[in-house]
Amino acid sequence: MSTPEGQPFYGMIGTSLTTEGDTGVDSALAIERFPGGSSYTYERTFELNDDTAASLADGTAVVVVHGVDPTLLSAEAQEKMSELNPELPLAATLPAACGTVTASQMGEMPEGGADTGSPVQQEDNSGMLVGAGALAVAALGGGAWALNRRSSRA
C-alpha cells in the first residue's frame, strides 16, 4: 500500500516527527531529519499546531511511520521512485506502521507499584525463603555435578 492509497484512511499530515528543526507539514519529506534504522527511540519536545492538538482532543490522531527496508521489496519495487517526491526511492515513503494516539491525563510518570487495593502480607517468611533457596542451590549444584560426571564418563 502506498501513501496516496492510505491517506484517505488516516488523513492529512498534521505534524512531522522530525528529530530537529521544523515539525510542520513542509517537513513531511525531510527524510534526513527523521529517526531511522532497525531500532530507534524518538524523544522530542515541541509545541503542537492547532490541527494536531484538535485531533488529539477529539480522538482522531494517528501516527504513521514511513520507510521500509528496500531489501524486503521486490526487485521491481526497489527500482521505483516515490509518488510523493520523484527524487526519493519508493521505500523511503511507503507506510510501514500506523496506530492511534491518545492524550494522557498524567502530568508525569508514576513511581512505585500499582495500588491494587489488596492488603500487603506482613508475615515474616525469611527463614522459609532461605531454606527454599538453599534447596534450590543444592539441587542445581547436584544437577550440574551429575551432568559433569556423565560427560566425563562418555
C-alpha positions as CSV (number, residue, x, y, z in Angstrom):
1,M,0.0,0.0,0.0
2,S,1.4,3.4,-0.9
3,T,0.9,6.7,1.0
4,P,-1.7,8.1,-1.5
5,E,-3.7,4.8,-1.1
6,G,-3.6,5.0,2.7
7,Q,-4.1,8.7,3.2
8,P,-7.9,8.7,2.8
9,F,-8.0,6.3,5.8
10,Y,-5.5,8.1,8.1
11,G,-5.9,11.7,6.9
12,M,-3.5,14.6,6.1
13,I,-0.2,15.2,7.8
14,G,-0.6,17.5,10.9
15,T,2.9,17.2,12.4
16,S,6.1,15.8,11.1
17,L,8.0,14.0,13.9
18,T,11.5,15.2,12.8
19,T,14.5,14.9,15.1
20,E,15.3,18.6,14.7
21,G,14.0,21.8,13.0
22,D,10.5,22.3,11.7
23,T,7.8,19.8,12.6
24,G,5.2,21.2,10.2
25,V,3.7,19.8,7.0
26,D,6.5,21.2,4.9
27,S,8.9,18.8,6.7
28,A,6.9,15.7,5.7
29,L,9.5,14.5,3.2
30,A,12.6,15.7,5.0
31,I,13.7,12.1,5.4
32,E,17.2,13.1,6.6
33,R,15.7,14.6,9.8
34,F,13.6,11.6,10.8
35,P,14.8,8.8,13.1
36,G,15.7,5.6,11.3
37,G,17.4,2.3,11.3
38,S,16.3,-1.1,12.6
39,S,15.7,0.3,16.1
40,Y,15.3,3.8,17.4
41,T,13.8,5.9,20.2
42,Y,12.1,9.2,19.5
43,E,12.1,11.8,22.1
44,R,11.5,15.5,21.4
45,T,9.6,18.3,23.0
46,F,7.7,20.8,20.7
47,E,4.6,22.8,20.5
48,L,1.6,21.2,18.7
49,N,-0.1,23.1,15.9
50,D,-3.9,23.7,16.3
51,D,-4.9,20.9,13.9
52,T,-2.8,18.3,15.7
53,A,-4.0,19.4,19.1
54,A,-7.6,19.2,18.0
55,S,-7.2,15.7,16.6
56,L,-5.7,14.6,19.9
57,A,-8.6,16.1,21.8
58,D,-11.3,14.5,19.6
59,G,-9.6,11.1,19.5
60,T,-8.8,11.0,15.7
61,A,-5.0,11.4,16.0
62,V,-2.8,8.7,14.4
63,V,0.9,8.2,13.8
64,V,2.0,6.8,10.5
65,V,5.6,5.6,10.3
66,H,7.0,5.7,6.7
67,G,10.0,4.0,5.3
68,V,10.7,0.3,4.8
69,D,13.8,-1.8,4.3
70,P,14.3,-1.7,0.5
71,T,15.7,-5.3,0.5
72,L,12.3,-6.6,1.6
73,L,10.8,-5.2,-1.6
74,S,10.6,-7.0,-5.0
75,A,13.4,-6.1,-7.4
76,E,10.9,-4.1,-9.4
77,A,9.7,-2.1,-6.3
78,Q,13.3,-1.4,-5.3
79,E,13.8,0.5,-8.6
80,K,10.6,2.6,-8.2
81,M,10.6,6.2,-7.1
82,S,8.1,7.7,-4.6
83,E,4.8,9.0,-5.8
84,L,5.2,11.8,-3.3
85,N,8.6,13.0,-4.5
86,P,10.2,11.5,-7.6
87,E,13.7,12.2,-6.1
88,L,13.1,9.8,-3.3
89,P,13.0,6.0,-3.5
90,L,9.6,4.4,-3.0
91,A,10.9,2.5,0.1
92,A,11.5,5.8,1.9
93,T,7.9,6.9,1.8
94,L,5.9,3.7,2.0
95,P,3.8,3.4,5.1
96,A,5.4,0.9,7.5
97,A,3.2,1.1,10.6
98,C,0.2,3.0,11.8
99,G,-1.5,3.4,15.1
100,T,-3.9,5.7,17.0
101,V,-2.6,8.2,19.6
102,T,-4.4,9.2,22.7
103,A,-3.7,12.2,25.0
104,S,-2.6,11.2,28.5
105,Q,-4.2,12.5,31.7
106,M,-1.0,12.1,33.6
107,G,1.2,15.0,34.3
108,E,4.3,12.8,34.9
109,M,5.3,9.2,35.0
110,P,4.1,7.3,38.1
111,E,6.5,5.8,40.6
112,G,6.3,2.5,42.5
113,G,3.9,-0.4,42.1
114,A,0.3,-0.3,41.2
115,D,-2.2,0.2,44.1
116,T,-4.5,-2.9,43.6
117,G,-6.5,-2.4,46.8
118,S,-5.2,-5.7,48.1
119,P,-3.5,-5.6,51.5
120,V,0.2,-6.4,51.7
121,Q,1.1,-9.6,53.5
122,Q,3.2,-8.8,56.6
123,E,4.3,-12.3,57.7
124,D,8.0,-13.0,58.1
125,N,8.8,-15.8,55.8
126,S,12.5,-15.1,55.5
127,G,13.6,-18.4,57.2
128,M,11.4,-20.4,54.8
129,L,12.8,-18.4,51.8
130,V,16.4,-19.0,52.9
131,G,15.7,-22.8,53.2
132,A,14.0,-22.9,49.8
133,G,16.9,-21.0,48.3
134,A,19.4,-23.4,49.8
135,L,17.5,-26.4,48.5
136,A,17.3,-24.8,45.0
137,V,21.1,-24.2,45.0
138,A,21.8,-27.7,46.2
139,A,19.5,-29.2,43.5
140,L,21.1,-27.0,40.8
141,G,24.6,-27.9,42.0
142,G,23.8,-31.6,42.2
143,G,22.3,-31.4,38.7
144,A,25.4,-29.7,37.3
145,W,27.6,-32.2,39.1
146,A,25.6,-35.1,37.6
147,L,25.9,-33.6,34.1
148,N,29.6,-33.1,34.6
149,R,30.1,-36.7,35.8
150,R,28.0,-38.0,32.9
151,S,30.1,-36.2,30.3
152,S,33.4,-37.3,31.9
153,R,32.3,-41.0,31.6
154,A,31.5,-40.7,27.9
